[in-house]
């Protein structure tokens, strides 16, 4: 995760490395996608960091279980079943 952070960080927010590193150490930024979201949020809000908005935009605290993903995929397939079968 730290390698990804250092390879993606921009000069405008290089001073935020310790801030983001703390989130990585605490396992709050635990995926490449969350680190990318953190960097995007910081670039959009260089001068002012609102912690709540930062955490929300990074998906911190959001947990999606495999069962939830499977259920949602099944729902989408059911909703589009006729079109899927027609295009087979």
PDB file of N, CA, C and O in Angstrom:
ATOM      1  N   UNK A   1       0.819  -1.189   0.000  1.00  0.00           N
ATOM      2  CA  UNK A   1       0.000   0.000   0.000  1.00  0.00           C
ATOM      3  C   UNK A   1       0.876   1.271   0.000  1.00  0.00           C
ATOM      4  O   UNK A   1       0.578   2.254  -0.679  1.00  0.00           O
ATOM      5  N   UNK A   2       1.950   1.214   0.775  1.00  0.00           N
ATOM      6  CA  UNK A   2       2.834   2.383   0.826  1.00  0.00           C
ATOM      7  C   UNK A   2       3.497   2.630  -0.525  1.00  0.00           C
ATOM      8  O   UNK A   2       3.677   3.776  -0.934  1.00  0.00           O
ATOM      9  N   UNK A   3       3.859   1.553  -1.211  1.00  0.00           N
ATOM     10  CA  UNK A   3       4.450   1.716  -2.537  1.00  0.00           C
ATOM     11  C   UNK A   3       3.454   2.393  -3.472  1.00  0.00           C
ATOM     12  O   UNK A   3       3.817   3.300  -4.220  1.00  0.00           O
ATOM     13  N   UNK A   4       2.208   1.954  -3.430  1.00  0.00           N
ATOM     14  CA  UNK A   4       1.181   2.556  -4.280  1.00  0.00           C
ATOM     15  C   UNK A   4       1.023   4.038  -3.956  1.00  0.00           C
ATOM     16  O   UNK A   4       0.929   4.872  -4.856  1.00  0.00           O
ATOM     17  N   UNK A   5       0.995   4.353  -2.680  1.00  0.00           N
ATOM     18  CA  UNK A   5       0.885   5.751  -2.259  1.00  0.00           C
ATOM     19  C   UNK A   5       2.034   6.583  -2.830  1.00  0.00           C
ATOM     20  O   UNK A   5       1.806   7.635  -3.428  1.00  0.00           O
ATOM     21  N   UNK A   6       3.251   6.114  -2.646  1.00  0.00           N
ATOM     22  CA  UNK A   6       4.404   6.909  -3.084  1.00  0.00           C
ATOM     23  C   UNK A   6       4.513   6.984  -4.599  1.00  0.00           C
ATOM     24  O   UNK A   6       5.081   7.937  -5.132  1.00  0.00           O
ATOM     25  N   UNK A   7       3.979   5.999  -5.292  1.00  0.00           N
ATOM     26  CA  UNK A   7       4.054   6.051  -6.755  1.00  0.00           C
ATOM     27  C   UNK A   7       2.949   6.916  -7.355  1.00  0.00           C
ATOM     28  O   UNK A   7       3.069   7.352  -8.500  1.00  0.00           O
ATOM     29  N   UNK A   8       1.890   7.171  -6.616  1.00  0.00           N
ATOM     30  CA  UNK A   8       0.749   7.927  -7.142  1.00  0.00           C
ATOM     31  C   UNK A   8       0.630   9.361  -6.627  1.00  0.00           C
ATOM     32  O   UNK A   8      -0.085  10.172  -7.216  1.00  0.00           O
ATOM     33  N   UNK A   9       1.321   9.678  -5.539  1.00  0.00           N
ATOM     34  CA  UNK A   9       1.129  10.992  -4.912  1.00  0.00           C
ATOM     35  C   UNK A   9       1.614  12.112  -5.837  1.00  0.00           C
ATOM     36  O   UNK A   9       2.591  11.947  -6.568  1.00  0.00           O
ATOM     37  N   UNK A  10       0.934  13.225  -5.796  1.00  0.00           N
ATOM     38  CA  UNK A  10       1.279  14.394  -6.608  1.00  0.00           C
ATOM     39  C   UNK A  10       1.979  15.432  -5.728  1.00  0.00           C
ATOM     40  O   UNK A  10       1.823  15.442  -4.507  1.00  0.00           O
ATOM     41  N   UNK A  11       2.750  16.298  -6.376  1.00  0.00           N
ATOM     42  CA  UNK A  11       3.509  17.313  -5.636  1.00  0.00           C
ATOM     43  C   UNK A  11       2.628  18.231  -4.797  1.00  0.00           C
ATOM     44  O   UNK A  11       3.052  18.699  -3.740  1.00  0.00           O
ATOM     45  N   UNK A  12       1.409  18.492  -5.255  1.00  0.00           N
ATOM     46  CA  UNK A  12       0.521  19.403  -4.532  1.00  0.00           C
ATOM     47  C   UNK A  12       0.163  18.894  -3.138  1.00  0.00           C
ATOM     48  O   UNK A  12      -0.152  19.687  -2.251  1.00  0.00           O
ATOM     49  N   UNK A  13       0.210  17.571  -2.939  1.00  0.00           N
ATOM     50  CA  UNK A  13      -0.200  17.003  -1.651  1.00  0.00           C
ATOM     51  C   UNK A  13       0.902  16.152  -1.015  1.00  0.00           C
ATOM     52  O   UNK A  13       0.629  15.323  -0.147  1.00  0.00           O
ATOM     53  N   UNK A  14       2.138  16.359  -1.448  1.00  0.00           N
ATOM     54  CA  UNK A  14       3.238  15.544  -0.921  1.00  0.00           C
ATOM     55  C   UNK A  14       3.401  15.727   0.589  1.00  0.00           C
ATOM     56  O   UNK A  14       3.890  14.831   1.277  1.00  0.00           O
ATOM     57  N   UNK A  15       2.994  16.877   1.097  1.00  0.00           N
ATOM     58  CA  UNK A  15       3.076  17.117   2.544  1.00  0.00           C
ATOM     59  C   UNK A  15       2.034  16.314   3.331  1.00  0.00           C
ATOM     60  O   UNK A  15       2.075  16.283   4.561  1.00  0.00           O
ATOM     61  N   UNK A  16       1.110  15.672   2.631  1.00  0.00           N
ATOM     62  CA  UNK A  16       0.057  14.869   3.281  1.00  0.00           C
ATOM     63  C   UNK A  16       0.453  13.400   3.430  1.00  0.00           C
ATOM     64  O   UNK A  16      -0.347  12.598   3.912  1.00  0.00           O
ATOM     65  N   UNK A  17       1.674  13.034   3.026  1.00  0.00           N
ATOM     66  CA  UNK A  17       2.109  11.635   3.143  1.00  0.00           C
ATOM     67  C   UNK A  17       1.949  11.104   4.566  1.00  0.00           C
ATOM     68  O   UNK A  17       1.413  10.008   4.731  1.00  0.00           O
ATOM     69  N   UNK A  18       2.381  11.818   5.595  1.00  0.00           N
ATOM     70  CA  UNK A  18       2.187  11.280   6.953  1.00  0.00           C
ATOM     71  C   UNK A  18       0.707  11.069   7.305  1.00  0.00           C
ATOM     72  O   UNK A  18       0.356  10.093   7.968  1.00  0.00           O
ATOM     73  N   UNK A  19      -0.139  11.974   6.864  1.00  0.00           N
ATOM     74  CA  UNK A  19      -1.578  11.865   7.120  1.00  0.00           C
ATOM     75  C   UNK A  19      -2.135  10.578   6.509  1.00  0.00           C
ATOM     76  O   UNK A  19      -2.826   9.814   7.182  1.00  0.00           O
ATOM     77  N   UNK A  20      -1.828  10.345   5.230  1.00  0.00           N
ATOM     78  CA  UNK A  20      -2.336   9.151   4.556  1.00  0.00           C
ATOM     79  C   UNK A  20      -1.673   7.893   5.114  1.00  0.00           C
ATOM     80  O   UNK A  20      -2.324   6.860   5.267  1.00  0.00           O
ATOM     81  N   UNK A  21      -0.390   7.980   5.415  1.00  0.00           N
ATOM     82  CA  UNK A  21       0.334   6.827   5.963  1.00  0.00           C
ATOM     83  C   UNK A  21      -0.305   6.349   7.263  1.00  0.00           C
ATOM     84  O   UNK A  21      -0.401   5.144   7.495  1.00  0.00           O
ATOM     85  N   UNK A  22      -0.735   7.262   8.101  1.00  0.00           N
ATOM     86  CA  UNK A  22      -1.410   6.871   9.346  1.00  0.00           C
ATOM     87  C   UNK A  22      -2.668   6.059   9.058  1.00  0.00           C
ATOM     88  O   UNK A  22      -2.947   5.083   9.754  1.00  0.00           O
ATOM     89  N   UNK A  23      -3.426   6.451   8.043  1.00  0.00           N
ATOM     90  CA  UNK A  23      -4.626   5.702   7.681  1.00  0.00           C
ATOM     91  C   UNK A  23      -4.269   4.312   7.153  1.00  0.00           C
ATOM     92  O   UNK A  23      -4.995   3.348   7.398  1.00  0.00           O
ATOM     93  N   UNK A  24      -3.159   4.208   6.435  1.00  0.00           N
ATOM     94  CA  UNK A  24      -2.716   2.901   5.941  1.00  0.00           C
ATOM     95  C   UNK A  24      -2.279   2.027   7.109  1.00  0.00           C
ATOM     96  O   UNK A  24      -2.634   0.849   7.171  1.00  0.00           O
ATOM     97  N   UNK A  25      -1.512   2.594   8.033  1.00  0.00           N
ATOM     98  CA  UNK A  25      -1.037   1.840   9.198  1.00  0.00           C
ATOM     99  C   UNK A  25      -2.213   1.346  10.037  1.00  0.00           C
ATOM    100  O   UNK A  25      -2.192   0.224  10.543  1.00  0.00           O
ATOM    101  N   UNK A  26      -3.232   2.183  10.182  1.00  0.00           N
ATOM    102  CA  UNK A  26      -4.418   1.809  10.961  1.00  0.00           C
ATOM    103  C   UNK A  26      -5.352   0.889  10.178  1.00  0.00           C
ATOM    104  O   UNK A  26      -6.410   0.506  10.677  1.00  0.00           O
ATOM    105  N   UNK A  27      -4.960   0.532   8.946  1.00  0.00           N
ATOM    106  CA  UNK A  27      -5.732  -0.354   8.061  1.00  0.00           C
ATOM    107  C   UNK A  27      -7.096   0.223   7.701  1.00  0.00           C
ATOM    108  O   UNK A  27      -8.043  -0.514   7.429  1.00  0.00           O
ATOM    109  N   UNK A  28      -7.182   1.540   7.702  1.00  0.00           N
ATOM    110  CA  UNK A  28      -8.400   2.200   7.249  1.00  0.00           C
ATOM    111  C   UNK A  28      -8.369   2.403   5.734  1.00  0.00           C
ATOM    112  O   UNK A  28      -9.409   2.388   5.076  1.00  0.00           O
ATOM    113  N   UNK A  29      -7.173   2.591   5.194  1.00  0.00           N
ATOM    114  CA  UNK A  29      -6.983   2.604   3.745  1.00  0.00           C
ATOM    115  C   UNK A  29      -6.328   1.269   3.414  1.00  0.00           C
ATOM    116  O   UNK A  29      -5.106   1.132   3.462  1.00  0.00           O
ATOM    117  N   UNK A  30      -7.159   0.291   3.079  1.00  0.00           N
ATOM    118  CA  UNK A  30      -6.675  -1.081   2.947  1.00  0.00           C
ATOM    119  C   UNK A  30      -6.760  -1.637   1.532  1.00  0.00           C
ATOM    120  O   UNK A  30      -6.642  -2.844   1.324  1.00  0.00           O
ATOM    121  N   UNK A  31      -6.965  -0.754   0.565  1.00  0.00           N
ATOM    122  CA  UNK A  31      -6.993  -1.202  -0.827  1.00  0.00           C
ATOM    123  C   UNK A  31      -6.463  -0.080  -1.717  1.00  0.00           C
ATOM    124  O   UNK A  31      -6.430   1.089  -1.334  1.00  0.00           O
ATOM    125  N   UNK A  32      -6.054  -0.477  -2.908  1.00  0.00           N
ATOM    126  CA  UNK A  32      -5.561   0.494  -3.882  1.00  0.00           C
ATOM    127  C   UNK A  32      -6.666   1.499  -4.214  1.00  0.00           C
ATOM    128  O   UNK A  32      -6.405   2.691  -4.373  1.00  0.00           O
ATOM    129  N   UNK A  33      -7.889   1.010  -4.316  1.00  0.00           N
ATOM    130  CA  UNK A  33      -9.003   1.891  -4.661  1.00  0.00           C
ATOM    131  C   UNK A  33      -9.224   2.954  -3.577  1.00  0.00           C
ATOM    132  O   UNK A  33      -9.516   4.107  -3.892  1.00  0.00           O
ATOM    133  N   UNK A  34      -9.088   2.574  -2.325  1.00  0.00           N
ATOM    134  CA  UNK A  34      -9.281   3.550  -1.242  1.00  0.00           C
ATOM    135  C   UNK A  34      -8.139   4.563  -1.213  1.00  0.00           C
ATOM    136  O   UNK A  34      -8.364   5.741  -0.935  1.00  0.00           O
ATOM    137  N   UNK A  35      -6.927   4.118  -1.495  1.00  0.00           N
ATOM    138  CA  UNK A  35      -5.801   5.061  -1.553  1.00  0.00           C
ATOM    139  C   UNK A  35      -5.998   6.030  -2.711  1.00  0.00           C
ATOM    140  O   UNK A  35      -5.765   7.229  -2.561  1.00  0.00           O
ATOM    141  N   UNK A  36      -6.426   5.521  -3.864  1.00  0.00           N
ATOM    142  CA  UNK A  36      -6.702   6.401  -5.003  1.00  0.00           C
ATOM    143  C   UNK A  36      -7.783   7.412  -4.667  1.00  0.00           C
ATOM    144  O   UNK A  36      -7.680   8.580  -5.042  1.00  0.00           O
ATOM    145  N   UNK A  37      -8.819   6.975  -3.962  1.00  0.00           N
ATOM    146  CA  UNK A  37      -9.890   7.891  -3.552  1.00  0.00           C
ATOM    147  C   UNK A  37      -9.358   8.939  -2.575  1.00  0.00           C
ATOM    148  O   UNK A  37      -9.743  10.106  -2.638  1.00  0.00           O
ATOM    149  N   UNK A  38      -8.478   8.520  -1.681  1.00  0.00           N
ATOM    150  CA  UNK A  38      -7.882   9.457  -0.721  1.00  0.00           C
ATOM    151  C   UNK A  38      -7.061  10.514  -1.442  1.00  0.00           C
ATOM    152  O   UNK A  38      -7.158  11.702  -1.136  1.00  0.00           O
ATOM    153  N   UNK A  39      -6.260  10.080  -2.392  1.00  0.00           N
ATOM    154  CA  UNK A  39      -5.441  11.031  -3.147  1.00  0.00           C
ATOM    155  C   UNK A  39      -6.308  11.992  -3.949  1.00  0.00           C
ATOM    156  O   UNK A  39      -6.028  13.190  -3.996  1.00  0.00           O
ATOM    157  N   UNK A  40      -7.350  11.478  -4.575  1.00  0.00           N
ATOM    158  CA  UNK A  40      -8.255  12.335  -5.344  1.00  0.00           C
ATOM    159  C   UNK A  40      -8.936  13.359  -4.444  1.00  0.00           C
ATOM    160  O   UNK A  40      -9.064  14.529  -4.805  1.00  0.00           O
ATOM    161  N   UNK A  41      -9.370  12.909  -3.272  1.00  0.00           N
ATOM    162  CA  UNK A  41     -10.034  13.826  -2.341  1.00  0.00           C
ATOM    163  C   UNK A  41      -9.059  14.916  -1.877  1.00  0.00           C
ATOM    164  O   UNK A  41      -9.417  16.093  -1.837  1.00  0.00           O
ATOM    165  N   UNK A  42      -7.851  14.530  -1.533  1.00  0.00           N
ATOM    166  CA  UNK A  42      -6.873  15.513  -1.069  1.00  0.00           C
ATOM    167  C   UNK A  42      -6.497  16.493  -2.178  1.00  0.00           C
ATOM    168  O   UNK A  42      -6.304  17.679  -1.913  1.00  0.00           O
ATOM    169  N   UNK A  43      -6.394  16.018  -3.397  1.00  0.00           N
ATOM    170  CA  UNK A  43      -6.094  16.931  -4.509  1.00  0.00           C
ATOM    171  C   UNK A  43      -7.219  17.937  -4.724  1.00  0.00           C
ATOM    172  O   UNK A  43      -6.968  19.089  -5.078  1.00  0.00           O
ATOM    173  N   UNK A  44      -8.448  17.505  -4.512  1.00  0.00           N
ATOM    174  CA  UNK A  44      -9.596  18.396  -4.684  1.00  0.00           C
ATOM    175  C   UNK A  44      -9.768  19.348  -3.506  1.00  0.00           C
ATOM    176  O   UNK A  44     -10.448  20.367  -3.624  1.00  0.00           O
ATOM    177  N   UNK A  45      -9.154  19.019  -2.370  1.00  0.00           N
ATOM    178  CA  UNK A  45      -9.297  19.827  -1.149  1.00  0.00           C
ATOM    179  C   UNK A  45      -7.922  20.073  -0.533  1.00  0.00           C
ATOM    180  O   UNK A  45      -7.691  19.736   0.628  1.00  0.00           O
ATOM    181  N   UNK A  46      -7.027  20.649  -1.293  1.00  0.00           N
ATOM    182  CA  UNK A  46      -5.631  20.808  -0.881  1.00  0.00           C
ATOM    183  C   UNK A  46      -5.492  21.616   0.399  1.00  0.00           C
ATOM    184  O   UNK A  46      -4.718  21.245   1.282  1.00  0.00           O
ATOM    185  N   UNK A  47      -6.214  22.691   0.512  1.00  0.00           N
ATOM    186  CA  UNK A  47      -5.995  23.594   1.640  1.00  0.00           C
ATOM    187  C   UNK A  47      -6.774  23.234   2.895  1.00  0.00           C
ATOM    188  O   UNK A  47      -6.387  23.637   3.992  1.00  0.00           O
ATOM    189  N   UNK A  48      -7.862  22.484   2.760  1.00  0.00           N
ATOM    190  CA  UNK A  48      -8.710  22.228   3.911  1.00  0.00           C
ATOM    191  C   UNK A  48      -9.162  20.768   3.918  1.00  0.00           C
ATOM    192  O   UNK A  48      -9.849  20.320   3.000  1.00  0.00           O
ATOM    193  N   UNK A  49      -8.773  20.031   4.959  1.00  0.00           N
ATOM    194  CA  UNK A  49      -9.182  18.632   5.060  1.00  0.00           C
ATOM    195  C   UNK A  49     -10.292  18.512   6.092  1.00  0.00           C
ATOM    196  O   UNK A  49     -10.085  18.765   7.279  1.00  0.00           O
ATOM    197  N   UNK A  50     -11.469  18.123   5.627  1.00  0.00           N
ATOM    198  CA  UNK A  50     -12.578  17.792   6.517  1.00  0.00           C
ATOM    199  C   UNK A  50     -12.513  16.281   6.707  1.00  0.00           C
ATOM    200  O   UNK A  50     -12.797  15.522   5.781  1.00  0.00           O
ATOM    201  N   UNK A  51     -12.138  15.845   7.914  1.00  0.00           N
ATOM    202  CA  UNK A  51     -11.895  14.422   8.187  1.00  0.00           C
ATOM    203  C   UNK A  51     -13.115  13.572   7.841  1.00  0.00           C
ATOM    204  O   UNK A  51     -12.972  12.517   7.224  1.00  0.00           O
ATOM    205  N   UNK A  52     -14.299  14.009   8.224  1.00  0.00           N
ATOM    206  CA  UNK A  52     -15.519  13.223   7.959  1.00  0.00           C
ATOM    207  C   UNK A  52     -15.736  13.052   6.459  1.00  0.00           C
ATOM    208  O   UNK A  52     -16.045  11.953   5.998  1.00  0.00           O
ATOM    209  N   UNK A  53     -15.578  14.127   5.702  1.00  0.00           N
ATOM    210  CA  UNK A  53     -15.759  14.044   4.253  1.00  0.00           C
ATOM    211  C   UNK A  53     -14.662  13.199   3.617  1.00  0.00           C
ATOM    212  O   UNK A  53     -14.917  12.439   2.683  1.00  0.00           O
ATOM    213  N   UNK A  54     -13.446  13.335   4.125  1.00  0.00           N
ATOM    214  CA  UNK A  54     -12.335  12.528   3.629  1.00  0.00           C
ATOM    215  C   UNK A  54     -12.629  11.043   3.813  1.00  0.00           C
ATOM    216  O   UNK A  54     -12.509  10.257   2.873  1.00  0.00           O
ATOM    217  N   UNK A  55     -13.014  10.667   5.029  1.00  0.00           N
ATOM    218  CA  UNK A  55     -13.286   9.261   5.321  1.00  0.00           C
ATOM    219  C   UNK A  55     -14.471   8.736   4.510  1.00  0.00           C
ATOM    220  O   UNK A  55     -14.459   7.589   4.061  1.00  0.00           O
ATOM    221  N   UNK A  56     -15.486   9.569   4.323  1.00  0.00           N
ATOM    222  CA  UNK A  56     -16.638   9.153   3.528  1.00  0.00           C
ATOM    223  C   UNK A  56     -16.240   8.934   2.068  1.00  0.00           C
ATOM    224  O   UNK A  56     -16.646   7.947   1.454  1.00  0.00           O
ATOM    225  N   UNK A  57     -15.453   9.845   1.517  1.00  0.00           N
ATOM    226  CA  UNK A  57     -15.077   9.716   0.104  1.00  0.00           C
ATOM    227  C   UNK A  57     -14.139   8.544  -0.147  1.00  0.00           C
ATOM    228  O   UNK A  57     -14.046   8.053  -1.272  1.00  0.00           O
ATOM    229  N   UNK A  58     -13.445   8.093   0.893  1.00  0.00           N
ATOM    230  CA  UNK A  58     -12.533   6.943   0.763  1.00  0.00           C
ATOM    231  C   UNK A  58     -13.213   5.622   1.076  1.00  0.00           C
ATOM    232  O   UNK A  58     -12.628   4.561   0.858  1.00  0.00           O
ATOM    233  N   UNK A  59     -14.420   5.666   1.575  1.00  0.00           N
ATOM    234  CA  UNK A  59     -15.131   4.439   1.915  1.00  0.00           C
ATOM    235  C   UNK A  59     -14.647   3.809   3.207  1.00  0.00           C
ATOM    236  O   UNK A  59     -14.816   2.609   3.421  1.00  0.00           O
ATOM    237  N   UNK A  60     -14.052   4.608   4.061  1.00  0.00           N
ATOM    238  CA  UNK A  60     -13.560   4.082   5.333  1.00  0.00           C
ATOM    239  C   UNK A  60     -14.752   3.664   6.185  1.00  0.00           C
ATOM    240  O   UNK A  60     -15.695   4.429   6.384  1.00  0.00           O
ATOM    241  N   UNK A  61     -14.688   2.434   6.683  1.00  0.00           N
ATOM    242  CA  UNK A  61     -15.763   1.893   7.494  1.00  0.00           C
ATOM    243  C   UNK A  61     -16.816   1.142   6.699  1.00  0.00           C
ATOM    244  O   UNK A  61     -17.706   0.518   7.276  1.00  0.00           O
ATOM    245  N   UNK A  62     -16.719   1.200   5.372  1.00  0.00           N
ATOM    246  CA  UNK A  62     -17.666   0.480   4.526  1.00  0.00           C
ATOM    247  C   UNK A  62     -17.134  -0.933   4.308  1.00  0.00           C
ATOM    248  O   UNK A  62     -16.006  -1.123   3.853  1.00  0.00           O
ATOM    249  N   UNK A  63     -17.952  -1.908   4.637  1.00  0.00           N
ATOM    250  CA  UNK A  63     -17.579  -3.310   4.458  1.00  0.00           C
ATOM    251  C   UNK A  63     -18.638  -3.970   3.581  1.00  0.00           C
ATOM    252  O   UNK A  63     -19.833  -3.921   3.874  1.00  0.00           O
ATOM    253  N   UNK A  64     -18.175  -4.582   2.507  1.00  0.00           N
ATOM    254  CA  UNK A  64     -19.074  -5.289   1.610  1.00  0.00           C
ATOM    255  C   UNK A  64     -18.678  -6.761   1.641  1.00  0.00           C
ATOM    256  O   UNK A  64     -17.554  -7.127   1.298  1.00  0.00           O
ATOM    257  N   UNK A  65     -19.608  -7.578   2.051  1.00  0.00           N
ATOM    258  CA  UNK A  65     -19.359  -9.013   2.158  1.00  0.00           C
ATOM    259  C   UNK A  65     -19.554  -9.701   0.808  1.00  0.00           C
ATOM    260  O   UNK A  65     -20.344  -9.234  -0.012  1.00  0.00           O
ATOM    261  N   UNK A  66     -18.850 -10.797   0.569  1.00  0.00           N
ATOM    262  CA  UNK A  66     -19.038 -11.529  -0.690  1.00  0.00           C
ATOM    263  C   UNK A  66     -20.500 -11.928  -0.928  1.00  0.00           C
ATOM    264  O   UNK A  66     -20.971 -11.935  -2.065  1.00  0.00           O
ATOM    265  N   UNK A  67     -21.199 -12.255   0.140  1.00  0.00           N
ATOM    266  CA  UNK A  67     -22.607 -12.616   0.008  1.00  0.00           C
ATOM    267  C   UNK A  67     -23.439 -11.449  -0.517  1.00  0.00           C
ATOM    268  O   UNK A  67     -24.369 -11.644  -1.299  1.00  0.00           O
ATOM    269  N   UNK A  68     -23.100 -10.241  -0.084  1.00  0.00           N
ATOM    270  CA  UNK A  68     -23.820  -9.062  -0.548  1.00  0.00           C
ATOM    271  C   UNK A  68     -23.569  -8.827  -2.041  1.00  0.00           C
ATOM    272  O   UNK A  68     -24.480  -8.463  -2.785  1.00  0.00           O
ATOM    273  N   UNK A  69     -22.337  -9.038  -2.458  1.00  0.00           N
ATOM    274  CA  UNK A  69     -22.005  -8.873  -3.876  1.00  0.00           C
ATOM    275  C   UNK A  69     -22.767  -9.905  -4.702  1.00  0.00           C
ATOM    276  O   UNK A  69     -23.368  -9.574  -5.724  1.00  0.00           O
ATOM    277  N   UNK A  70     -22.736 -11.149  -4.256  1.00  0.00           N
ATOM    278  CA  UNK A  70     -23.433 -12.225  -4.961  1.00  0.00           C
ATOM    279  C   UNK A  70     -24.926 -11.935  -5.074  1.00  0.00           C
ATOM    280  O   UNK A  70     -25.516 -12.120  -6.138  1.00  0.00           O
ATOM    281  N   UNK A  71     -25.531 -11.489  -3.997  1.00  0.00           N
ATOM    282  CA  UNK A  71     -26.962 -11.170  -3.995  1.00  0.00           C
ATOM    283  C   UNK A  71     -27.275 -10.055  -4.983  1.00  0.00           C
ATOM    284  O   UNK A  71     -28.259 -10.133  -5.718  1.00  0.00           O
ATOM    285  N   UNK A  72     -26.449  -9.025  -5.003  1.00  0.00           N
ATOM    286  CA  UNK A  72     -26.685  -7.898  -5.907  1.00  0.00           C
ATOM    287  C   UNK A  72     -26.522  -8.316  -7.362  1.00  0.00           C
ATOM    288  O   UNK A  72     -27.298  -7.895  -8.220  1.00  0.00           O
ATOM    289  N   UNK A  73     -25.519  -9.140  -7.645  1.00  0.00           N
ATOM    290  CA  UNK A  73     -25.333  -9.641  -9.011  1.00  0.00           C
ATOM    291  C   UNK A  73     -26.544 -10.465  -9.437  1.00  0.00           C
ATOM    292  O   UNK A  73     -27.032 -10.323 -10.558  1.00  0.00           O
ATOM    293  N   UNK A  74     -27.026 -11.324  -8.547  1.00  0.00           N
ATOM    294  CA  UNK A  74     -28.216 -12.125  -8.857  1.00  0.00           C
ATOM    295  C   UNK A  74     -29.420 -11.233  -9.145  1.00  0.00           C
ATOM    296  O   UNK A  74     -30.184 -11.506 -10.071  1.00  0.00           O
ATOM    297  N   UNK A  75     -29.594 -10.178  -8.365  1.00  0.00           N
ATOM    298  CA  UNK A  75     -30.715  -9.255  -8.591  1.00  0.00           C
ATOM    299  C   UNK A  75     -30.615  -8.574  -9.951  1.00  0.00           C
ATOM    300  O   UNK A  75     -31.619  -8.417 -10.646  1.00  0.00           O
ATOM    301  N   UNK A  76     -29.414  -8.173 -10.326  1.00  0.00           N
ATOM    302  CA  UNK A  76     -29.230  -7.511 -11.621  1.00  0.00           C
ATOM    303  C   UNK A  76     -29.483  -8.487 -12.759  1.00  0.00           C
ATOM    304  O   UNK A  76     -30.118  -8.143 -13.756  1.00  0.00           O
ATOM    305  N   UNK A  77     -28.983  -9.705 -12.604  1.00  0.00           N
ATOM    306  CA  UNK A  77     -29.222 -10.725 -13.637  1.00  0.00           C
ATOM    307  C   UNK A  77     -30.711 -10.996 -13.772  1.00  0.00           C
ATOM    308  O   UNK A  77     -31.219 -11.090 -14.890  1.00  0.00           O
ATOM    309  N   UNK A  78     -31.421 -11.123 -12.658  1.00  0.00           N
ATOM    310  CA  UNK A  78     -32.871 -11.352 -12.708  1.00  0.00           C
ATOM    311  C   UNK A  78     -33.585 -10.206 -13.408  1.00  0.00           C
ATOM    312  O   UNK A  78     -34.509 -10.426 -14.192  1.00  0.00           O
ATOM    313  N   UNK A  79     -33.153  -8.987 -13.123  1.00  0.00           N
ATOM    314  CA  UNK A  79     -33.803  -7.816 -13.712  1.00  0.00           C
ATOM    315  C   UNK A  79     -33.600  -7.756 -15.224  1.00  0.00           C
ATOM    316  O   UNK A  79     -34.439  -7.207 -15.938  1.00  0.00           O
ATOM    317  N   UNK A  80     -32.505  -8.312 -15.714  1.00  0.00           N
ATOM    318  CA  UNK A  80     -32.190  -8.244 -17.144  1.00  0.00           C
ATOM    319  C   UNK A  80     -32.176  -9.623 -17.804  1.00  0.00           C
ATOM    320  O   UNK A  80     -31.579  -9.803 -18.866  1.00  0.00           O
ATOM    321  N   UNK A  81     -32.835 -10.591 -17.172  1.00  0.00           N
ATOM    322  CA  UNK A  81     -32.804 -11.973 -17.633  1.00  0.00           C
ATOM    323  C   UNK A  81     -33.303 -12.122 -19.065  1.00  0.00           C
ATOM    324  O   UNK A  81     -32.681 -12.812 -19.872  1.00  0.00           O
ATOM    325  N   UNK A  82     -34.414 -11.483 -19.378  1.00  0.00           N
ATOM    326  CA  UNK A  82     -34.988 -11.625 -20.726  1.00  0.00           C
ATOM    327  C   UNK A  82     -34.014 -11.108 -21.778  1.00  0.00           C
ATOM    328  O   UNK A  82     -33.824 -11.757 -22.807  1.00  0.00           O
ATOM    329  N   UNK A  83     -33.398  -9.965 -21.546  1.00  0.00           N
ATOM    330  CA  UNK A  83     -32.453  -9.400 -22.514  1.00  0.00           C
ATOM    331  C   UNK A  83     -31.211 -10.283 -22.640  1.00  0.00           C
ATOM    332  O   UNK A  83     -30.667 -10.434 -23.734  1.00  0.00           O
ATOM    333  N   UNK A  84     -30.767 -10.856 -21.544  1.00  0.00           N
ATOM    334  CA  UNK A  84     -29.594 -11.739 -21.577  1.00  0.00           C
ATOM    335  C   UNK A  84     -29.896 -12.980 -22.401  1.00  0.00           C
ATOM    336  O   UNK A  84     -29.098 -13.374 -23.251  1.00  0.00           O
ATOM    337  N   UNK A  85     -31.042 -13.595 -22.153  1.00  0.00           N
ATOM    338  CA  UNK A  85     -31.420 -14.800 -22.889  1.00  0.00           C
ATOM    339  C   UNK A  85     -31.631 -14.516 -24.373  1.00  0.00           C
ATOM    340  O   UNK A  85     -31.298 -15.339 -25.226  1.00  0.00           O
ATOM    341  N   UNK A  86     -32.181 -13.358 -24.668  1.00  0.00           N
ATOM    342  CA  UNK A  86     -32.441 -12.982 -26.054  1.00  0.00           C
ATOM    343  C   UNK A  86     -31.137 -12.801 -26.840  1.00  0.00           C
ATOM    344  O   UNK A  86     -31.076 -13.128 -28.025  1.00  0.00           O
ATOM    345  N   UNK A  87     -30.112 -12.290 -26.190  1.00  0.00           N
ATOM    346  CA  UNK A  87     -28.837 -12.014 -26.864  1.00  0.00           C
ATOM    347  C   UNK A  87     -27.897 -13.211 -26.884  1.00  0.00           C
ATOM    348  O   UNK A  87     -26.798 -13.115 -27.431  1.00  0.00           O
ATOM    349  N   UNK A  88     -28.292 -14.314 -26.313  1.00  0.00           N
ATOM    350  CA  UNK A  88     -27.448 -15.518 -26.308  1.00  0.00           C
ATOM    351  C   UNK A  88     -27.207 -16.040 -27.666  1.00  0.00           C
ATOM    352  O   UNK A  88     -26.516 -17.047 -27.826  1.00  0.00           O
TER     353      UNK A  88
END
